[in-house]
Amino acid sequence: MGEWIVFGISALLLVTGLFLMLSAVVGQYRFKYVLNRMHAASMGDSMGLGLVLLSLCVGNTDGWLIAKYLLVVLFVWLTSPTAGHLIARLEIATDSQYQDEMEMIEK
């Protein structure tokens, strides 16, 4: 009975994570503006991969493997927002529309 509960929780986390990743891929193709695309990609990256790896942790009994999965989740959660922020700043710095708006704000 306990194995079925673990399997159900693991399957639910896996399907949810895969759905988020698929939604991110659809968002990459549907959104027109680069910052919207980047938001879709970062959500799919962080939450989707986190849920998939969490489902692997729930379904596994090896402590070292679970620790490695959790370290991967931690690494992605620390690096993905940083990379997204830098890309967004680069987009705003190089887009002439935003440069004109920033000049108007500074005056």
ChimeraX attribute file (.defattr): number of C-alpha atoms within 10 A of each C-alpha:
attribute: neighborCount
match mode: 1-to-1
recipient: residues
	/A:1	5
	/A:2	7
	/A:3	8
	/A:4	9
	/A:5	10
	/A:6	15
	/A:7	14
	/A:8	14
	/A:9	13
	/A:10	22
	/A:11	17
	/A:12	15
	/A:13	21
	/A:14	21
	/A:15	15
	/A:16	17
	/A:17	24
	/A:18	18
	/A:19	14
	/A:20	23
	/A:21	23
	/A:22	14
	/A:23	16
	/A:24	22
	/A:25	15
	/A:26	14
	/A:27	18
	/A:28	18
	/A:29	10
	/A:30	11
	/A:31	14
	/A:32	10
	/A:33	9
	/A:34	13
	/A:35	16
	/A:36	13
	/A:37	18
	/A:38	19
	/A:39	19
	/A:40	21
	/A:41	22
	/A:42	19
	/A:43	17
	/A:44	22
	/A:45	19
	/A:46	22
	/A:47	19
	/A:48	25
	/A:49	21
	/A:50	22
	/A:51	21
	/A:52	23
	/A:53	22
	/A:54	20
	/A:55	24
	/A:56	19
	/A:57	19
	/A:58	15
	/A:59	17
	/A:60	13
	/A:61	10
	/A:62	9
	/A:63	10
	/A:64	9
	/A:65	13
	/A:66	18
	/A:67	12
	/A:68	13
	/A:69	19
	/A:70	17
	/A:71	12
	/A:72	15
	/A:73	19
	/A:74	13
	/A:75	12
	/A:76	18
	/A:77	17
	/A:78	12
	/A:79	12
	/A:80	15
	/A:81	16
	/A:82	12
	/A:83	12
	/A:84	16
	/A:85	14
	/A:86	11
	/A:87	15
	/A:88	16
	/A:89	13
	/A:90	11
	/A:91	14
	/A:92	15
	/A:93	13
	/A:94	11
	/A:95	11
	/A:96	11
	/A:97	10
	/A:98	13
	/A:99	13
	/A:100	10
	/A:101	10
	/A:102	13
	/A:103	9
	/A:104	9
	/A:105	8
	/A:106	6
	/A:107	5
